Amino acid sequence: LVSSLPTWSLRLQWLLVSHALAGVLHVQICISHFTMSTYHDRAYSGHDDDWFRMQLATTMNVWCPRWMDWAHGGLQFQIEHHLFPRLPRHNLREARSLVKPFCSVHNVHYHEVPFLSANAELVRGLRDAAGRCRRMGLEAVGGLKGTQIWEGLNAEG
């Protein structure tokens, strides 16, 4: 597709815009998922891990005013998206107004933070995950050197 553009200038512009948009999408998905719990057990085996509670434990919302909905594209409502995956994005804010009070009444944690706080949580979460990997013995197997990540970062050719 890029090679079909007539000039190098247009090709570069297309690549920069597409990567910038993909970067925004990537950040939004990372902050909505990476800082939350990961499910490792047998699913739906009791009251504490029913489907509804698991969706709320494994994702979070990014709070923003209504006028910023266009910038987030509906991705700021990950809780509602996980609960109602086929709900059109223009209805997610309305679903939030129903889900959030429902969670409050039933004492289920509804995690929603502003964008900058979500990014801070992400950085802390990634740092903590790296620390856990370090403590679990990554150094005992030679650290990063020799791993697929190392080989990918140092690939030649």
TIPA-479227 format. One record per residue (C-alpha): residue number from 1; residue in three letters; chain; x, y, z. Coordinates in Angstrom, 2 decimals. Each point is the difference from the previous one (the first is absolute). Example, Ala and Ser with C-alpha at 12.3 -4.5 7.8 and 13.67 -1.06 7.14 Angstrom:
% TIPA-479227
atom k: 1; r: ALA; c: A; u: 12.30; v: -4.50; w: 7.80
atom k: 2; r: SER; c: A; u: 1.37; v: 3.44; w: -0.66
***
This chain:
% TIPA-479227
atom k: 1; r: LEU; c: A; u: 0.00; v: 0.00; w: 0.00
atom k: 2; r: VAL; c: A; u: 2.68; v: 2.51; w: 0.95
atom k: 3; r: SER; c: A; u: 2.07; v: -0.77; w: -3.07
atom k: 4; r: SER; c: A; u: -2.96; v: 0.94; w: -2.20
atom k: 5; r: LEU; c: A; u: 0.13; v: 3.62; w: 1.18
atom k: 6; r: PRO; c: A; u: 1.58; v: 2.21; w: -2.69
atom k: 7; r: THR; c: A; u: 2.72; v: 1.80; w: 2.02
atom k: 8; r: TRP; c: A; u: 2.35; v: -0.75; w: 2.89
atom k: 9; r: SER; c: A; u: -1.45; v: 2.99; w: 1.82
atom k: 10; r: LEU; c: A; u: -3.51; v: -1.46; w: -0.10
atom k: 11; r: ARG; c: A; u: 1.31; v: -3.42; w: 1.01
atom k: 12; r: LEU; c: A; u: 1.76; v: 1.48; w: 3.02
atom k: 13; r: GLN; c: A; u: -3.07; v: 2.04; w: 0.96
atom k: 14; r: TRP; c: A; u: -2.22; v: -3.06; w: -0.23
atom k: 15; r: LEU; c: A; u: 2.37; v: -2.05; w: 2.16
atom k: 16; r: LEU; c: A; u: 0.30; v: 2.72; w: 2.64
atom k: 17; r: VAL; c: A; u: -3.76; v: 0.52; w: 0.25
atom k: 18; r: SER; c: A; u: -0.79; v: -3.73; w: 0.07
atom k: 19; r: HIS; c: A; u: 2.63; v: -0.66; w: 2.68
atom k: 20; r: ALA; c: A; u: -1.17; v: 2.97; w: 2.07
atom k: 21; r: LEU; c: A; u: -3.59; v: -1.25; w: -0.07
atom k: 22; r: ALA; c: A; u: 1.07; v: -3.56; w: 0.77
atom k: 23; r: GLY; c: A; u: 2.11; v: 1.35; w: 2.88
atom k: 24; r: VAL; c: A; u: -3.02; v: 1.72; w: 1.54
atom k: 25; r: LEU; c: A; u: -2.00; v: -3.23; w: -0.31
atom k: 26; r: HIS; c: A; u: 2.86; v: -1.96; w: 1.56
atom k: 27; r: VAL; c: A; u: 0.28; v: 2.36; w: 2.98
atom k: 28; r: GLN; c: A; u: -3.75; v: -0.12; w: 0.60
atom k: 29; r: ILE; c: A; u: -0.09; v: -3.81; w: -0.03
atom k: 30; r: CYS; c: A; u: 3.11; v: -0.28; w: 2.19
atom k: 31; r: ILE; c: A; u: -1.33; v: 2.33; w: 2.69
atom k: 32; r: SER; c: A; u: -3.39; v: -1.72; w: 0.00
atom k: 33; r: HIS; c: A; u: 1.35; v: -3.53; w: 0.41
atom k: 34; r: PHE; c: A; u: 3.64; v: -0.34; w: 1.03
atom k: 35; r: THR; c: A; u: -0.39; v: 1.47; w: 3.50
atom k: 36; r: MET; c: A; u: -2.91; v: -2.21; w: 0.96
atom k: 37; r: SER; c: A; u: -0.12; v: -3.53; w: 1.38
atom k: 38; r: THR; c: A; u: 0.70; v: -2.95; w: -2.25
atom k: 39; r: TYR; c: A; u: -2.20; v: -3.04; w: 0.37
atom k: 40; r: HIS; c: A; u: 1.91; v: -3.26; w: 0.58
atom k: 41; r: ASP; c: A; u: -2.54; v: -2.34; w: 1.58
atom k: 42; r: ARG; c: A; u: -2.93; v: -2.08; w: -1.12
atom k: 43; r: ALA; c: A; u: -2.60; v: 2.46; w: -1.21
atom k: 44; r: TYR; c: A; u: -3.36; v: 0.53; w: 1.65
atom k: 45; r: SER; c: A; u: 0.53; v: -2.45; w: 2.85
atom k: 46; r: GLY; c: A; u: -1.68; v: 2.07; w: 2.71
atom k: 47; r: HIS; c: A; u: -1.64; v: 3.23; w: 1.07
atom k: 48; r: ASP; c: A; u: 3.31; v: 1.92; w: 0.10
atom k: 49; r: ASP; c: A; u: 0.87; v: -0.67; w: -3.63
atom k: 50; r: ASP; c: A; u: -3.29; v: 0.08; w: -1.82
atom k: 51; r: TRP; c: A; u: 0.11; v: 1.38; w: -3.53
atom k: 52; r: PHE; c: A; u: -1.12; v: 3.51; w: 0.95
atom k: 53; r: ARG; c: A; u: 2.55; v: 0.38; w: 2.83
atom k: 54; r: MET; c: A; u: 2.78; v: -1.40; w: -2.17
atom k: 55; r: GLN; c: A; u: -0.65; v: 2.60; w: -2.71
atom k: 56; r: LEU; c: A; u: 0.24; v: 2.79; w: 2.56
atom k: 57; r: ALA; c: A; u: 3.13; v: -1.45; w: 1.60
atom k: 58; r: THR; c: A; u: 1.91; v: -0.34; w: -3.27
atom k: 59; r: THR; c: A; u: -0.63; v: 3.38; w: -1.63
atom k: 60; r: MET; c: A; u: -0.53; v: 3.65; w: 0.89
atom k: 61; r: ASN; c: A; u: -1.47; v: 3.17; w: -1.42
atom k: 62; r: VAL; c: A; u: 1.82; v: 3.23; w: -0.77
atom k: 63; r: TRP; c: A; u: -2.02; v: 2.96; w: 1.24
atom k: 64; r: CYS; c: A; u: -0.39; v: 2.90; w: -2.40
atom k: 65; r: PRO; c: A; u: -2.59; v: 2.70; w: -0.60
atom k: 66; r: ARG; c: A; u: -2.63; v: -0.64; w: -2.67
atom k: 67; r: TRP; c: A; u: 1.65; v: 2.42; w: -2.45
atom k: 68; r: MET; c: A; u: 3.12; v: -2.23; w: -0.01
atom k: 69; r: ASP; c: A; u: -1.90; v: -3.12; w: -1.07
atom k: 70; r: TRP; c: A; u: 1.07; v: 0.62; w: -3.60
atom k: 71; r: ALA; c: A; u: 3.69; v: -0.20; w: 0.97
atom k: 72; r: HIS; c: A; u: -0.39; v: -3.32; w: 1.82
atom k: 73; r: GLY; c: A; u: -2.38; v: -1.47; w: -2.57
atom k: 74; r: GLY; c: A; u: -1.99; v: -1.88; w: 2.64
atom k: 75; r: LEU; c: A; u: 3.09; v: -1.85; w: 1.23
atom k: 76; r: GLN; c: A; u: -0.16; v: 1.85; w: 3.32
atom k: 77; r: PHE; c: A; u: -3.00; v: -2.17; w: 0.90
atom k: 78; r: GLN; c: A; u: 1.75; v: -3.38; w: 0.11
atom k: 79; r: ILE; c: A; u: -2.11; v: -1.29; w: 2.89
atom k: 80; r: GLU; c: A; u: -3.21; v: 0.51; w: -1.94
atom k: 81; r: HIS; c: A; u: 1.63; v: -1.29; w: -3.18
atom k: 82; r: HIS; c: A; u: 0.94; v: -3.24; w: 1.77
atom k: 83; r: LEU; c: A; u: -3.46; v: -0.36; w: 1.51
atom k: 84; r: PHE; c: A; u: -1.82; v: 0.85; w: -3.24
atom k: 85; r: PRO; c: A; u: 2.46; v: -0.66; w: -2.86
atom k: 86; r: ARG; c: A; u: -2.52; v: 0.60; w: -2.79
atom k: 87; r: LEU; c: A; u: -1.31; v: 3.28; w: 1.40
atom k: 88; r: PRO; c: A; u: 0.82; v: 2.86; w: -2.41
atom k: 89; r: ARG; c: A; u: 2.57; v: 2.40; w: 1.39
atom k: 90; r: HIS; c: A; u: -2.36; v: 2.97; w: -0.05
atom k: 91; r: ASN; c: A; u: -2.11; v: -1.83; w: 2.63
atom k: 92; r: LEU; c: A; u: 2.86; v: -0.90; w: 2.36
atom k: 93; r: ARG; c: A; u: -0.24; v: 3.22; w: 2.05
atom k: 94; r: GLU; c: A; u: -3.69; v: -0.72; w: 0.62
atom k: 95; r: ALA; c: A; u: 0.83; v: -3.58; w: 0.98
atom k: 96; r: ARG; c: A; u: 2.59; v: 1.40; w: 2.44
atom k: 97; r: SER; c: A; u: -2.74; v: 2.04; w: 1.66
atom k: 98; r: LEU; c: A; u: -1.81; v: -3.29; w: 0.70
atom k: 99; r: VAL; c: A; u: 2.95; v: -2.28; w: 0.84
atom k: 100; r: LYS; c: A; u: 1.79; v: 2.32; w: 2.44
atom k: 101; r: PRO; c: A; u: -2.98; v: 0.41; w: 2.41
atom k: 102; r: PHE; c: A; u: -0.75; v: -3.74; w: -0.33
atom k: 103; r: CYS; c: A; u: 3.56; v: -0.76; w: 1.15
atom k: 104; r: SER; c: A; u: -0.36; v: 2.41; w: 2.90
atom k: 105; r: VAL; c: A; u: -3.25; v: -1.61; w: 1.18
atom k: 106; r: HIS; c: A; u: 1.53; v: -3.51; w: -0.19
atom k: 107; r: ASN; c: A; u: 3.38; v: 1.01; w: 1.48
atom k: 108; r: VAL; c: A; u: 2.01; v: -0.88; w: -3.13
atom k: 109; r: HIS; c: A; u: 3.11; v: 2.10; w: -0.64
atom k: 110; r: TYR; c: A; u: -0.36; v: 2.21; w: -3.09
atom k: 111; r: HIS; c: A; u: 3.46; v: 1.30; w: -0.92
atom k: 112; r: GLU; c: A; u: -0.02; v: 3.28; w: -1.91
atom k: 113; r: VAL; c: A; u: 2.83; v: 2.56; w: 0.04
atom k: 114; r: PRO; c: A; u: 1.02; v: 3.03; w: -2.10
atom k: 115; r: PHE; c: A; u: 2.33; v: -0.51; w: -2.97
atom k: 116; r: LEU; c: A; u: 3.22; v: 1.18; w: 1.69
atom k: 117; r: SER; c: A; u: -0.69; v: -2.08; w: 3.12
atom k: 118; r: ALA; c: A; u: -0.66; v: -3.02; w: -2.23
atom k: 119; r: ASN; c: A; u: 3.39; v: 0.49; w: -1.68
atom k: 120; r: ALA; c: A; u: 1.68; v: 0.28; w: 3.41
atom k: 121; r: GLU; c: A; u: -1.69; v: -3.26; w: 1.05
atom k: 122; r: LEU; c: A; u: 1.22; v: -1.61; w: -3.21
atom k: 123; r: VAL; c: A; u: 3.62; v: 1.02; w: 0.57
atom k: 124; r: ARG; c: A; u: -0.16; v: -1.22; w: 3.63
atom k: 125; r: GLY; c: A; u: -1.60; v: -3.26; w: -1.13
atom k: 126; r: LEU; c: A; u: 2.65; v: -0.63; w: -2.66
atom k: 127; r: ARG; c: A; u: 2.77; v: 0.82; w: 2.50
atom k: 128; r: ASP; c: A; u: -1.52; v: -2.40; w: 2.53
atom k: 129; r: ALA; c: A; u: -0.32; v: -2.74; w: -2.63
atom k: 130; r: ALA; c: A; u: 3.64; v: 0.48; w: -0.99
atom k: 131; r: GLY; c: A; u: 0.99; v: -0.23; w: 3.68
atom k: 132; r: ARG; c: A; u: -1.94; v: -3.24; w: 0.41
atom k: 133; r: CYS; c: A; u: 1.76; v: -1.44; w: -3.06
atom k: 134; r: ARG; c: A; u: 3.35; v: 1.02; w: 1.43
atom k: 135; r: ARG; c: A; u: -0.80; v: -1.63; w: 3.35
atom k: 136; r: MET; c: A; u: -1.27; v: -3.19; w: -1.68
atom k: 137; r: GLY; c: A; u: 3.44; v: -0.75; w: -1.38
atom k: 138; r: LEU; c: A; u: 0.47; v: 1.70; w: -3.34
atom k: 139; r: GLU; c: A; u: 3.58; v: 0.71; w: 1.08
atom k: 140; r: ALA; c: A; u: 0.51; v: -3.71; w: 0.71
atom k: 141; r: VAL; c: A; u: -0.53; v: -0.75; w: -3.68
atom k: 142; r: GLY; c: A; u: 2.39; v: 2.69; w: -1.15
atom k: 143; r: GLY; c: A; u: -2.32; v: 2.99; w: 0.28
atom k: 144; r: LEU; c: A; u: -1.26; v: 1.56; w: -3.17
atom k: 145; r: LYS; c: A; u: 2.99; v: -1.03; w: -2.11
atom k: 146; r: GLY; c: A; u: -0.77; v: -3.11; w: -2.01
atom k: 147; r: THR; c: A; u: -3.78; v: 0.37; w: 0.19
atom k: 148; r: GLN; c: A; u: -2.27; v: 0.57; w: -2.99
atom k: 149; r: ILE; c: A; u: -0.37; v: 3.64; w: 1.03
atom k: 150; r: TRP; c: A; u: 3.79; v: 0.43; w: 0.00
atom k: 151; r: GLU; c: A; u: 0.33; v: -1.73; w: -3.36
atom k: 152; r: GLY; c: A; u: -2.77; v: 2.13; w: -1.50
atom k: 153; r: LEU; c: A; u: 1.52; v: 3.24; w: 1.26
atom k: 154; r: ASN; c: A; u: 3.45; v: -0.96; w: -1.28
atom k: 155; r: ALA; c: A; u: -0.97; v: -1.63; w: -3.28
atom k: 156; r: GLU; c: A; u: 2.30; v: 0.60; w: -2.93
atom k: 157; r: GLY; c: A; u: -0.75; v: -0.11; w: -3.65
***
